[in-house]
C-alpha cells in the first residue's frame, strides 16, 4: 500500500513543505494537504491590507497554484490528531489517516489571561484580521473630527505591532483621517531584545509618522473603551493586540510532547517529535538551538525549515538518516507604512539602513517567496503592492 503523507497548514511551513515533499518524493508516496482555507497567505505582508484592502489579491495565493495535480487538497479545520491510530480528525467529522504527518498549523495570539483583551482587541494573524482592522479604523475615523480624533492603540511593539501601527498611520495620512496612533510596549524598548541601532531607526520613523510610543509598563486591564497601562488609563476607539503567540487550541489534546507554557510541539533539530511518524515546523513547533534559545517564530525560519522537513520525511520513508537543521538569521526588514528599515542583511558594512534600499529589499523578500512557491510572473505582478 502506498505511504500516506499528510501536511497540516497552508502557511509558510505548510506551503514550503509541500513543495519540498513533491520534489523529494516524486510519486513515491501519496501527499494530502489539509488547511482551513484554500489559499496561502503571505502573512508578513498582510499588515498592508490595513491601509489598502485591495492588496489581498496579491498576497493570497490559491492552493491550486502551489501544489502539483497529484497532491490531494482537503479544506477543513483540524479538530484533533489521534497519534495512536495515526488519524487527523476534522471539525466536520471527516477522518484522514496518515503514515507520516507534518504539523504546520501555525499559532494563535496569546492573551496572557488579561480579562477583556481577547473580547475587545483585534489581532493580526489572518487576512480577515487585517481587513477587520481596516474596517474598524475607517469607521472610527468617520465618526471622529479633527477636534476630537479617534484613537487606535496597538498593544505589543514587536515586528507585527510596529508594522500595524505604521499601516494605520499610512491610512490616516492617505485619506487625511482624524486619527491618533499609539504603540504600547510593556518592556523598555520597541522590538525588544533586538539591536539598539535598529530600535533607534524604527523609533525615528514612527516618530516621524506621529505614532506615539509608550514603553516600560504592561497592560493590566482592558474594557470596551479603555486600557490601563501601569497607572494610566488610556481610552481607545480601536484596539489591536500583537503581544505574543501560543500554540493552536486544537493541539492542546494531541498526545505529543509540548511546551507547557506555550502549547507548542517540542521537536528535535530534525523536526521529528517524540512520535517517530510525526514532524512539526513553523510557529506550531519549538525547536531548541545549540545556544539553548528556541528558534524565533518568524516567516524566515519557517520558510527555511520547510525544505529540510520535507526532505527528512522522505528520508524517513526510505529508512535513511535524517538531516539536522540550524537556524541562520539572514537579517530583518520591517516596513513602517511606505517606508522600511533593514538590519543585518547581505553582510553589508552598513548594519542598519532605511530609505529606498530597505524598501526594495522588503519587496524582494516577498517577491522571492511568491516566485518560489508559484511563478516569477505572479511575483512580478505583486511587486508594486509589497
ABEGO torsion letter per residue (X at the ends): XBBBBBBBEABAAAAAAAAAAAAAAGGABBBBBBBABABBBBAAAAAAAAABAAAAAAABBBAAAABBAABBBBBEBBABBBAAAGBBBBAAGBBBBBABBBBAAEBBBBAGGBBGAAAABBBBABAAAAAAAAAAAAAAAAABBAABBBBBBBBEABAAAAAAAAAAAAAAAAAGBBBBBBBBBABABBGBGBBAAAAAAAAAAAAAAGBBBBBGBBBABBBAABBBBEABBBBBABBBBAAEBBBBAAAAABBBBBBAAAGBBBBBAAGBBABAABBBBEAABBBBBAAGBBBBBBAAAAAAAAAAAAAAAAAAAAGBBBBBBBBBBAEBBBBBEABBBBBGBGGBABABBBEAAAAAAAAAAAAAAAAAABBAAAAAAAAAAX
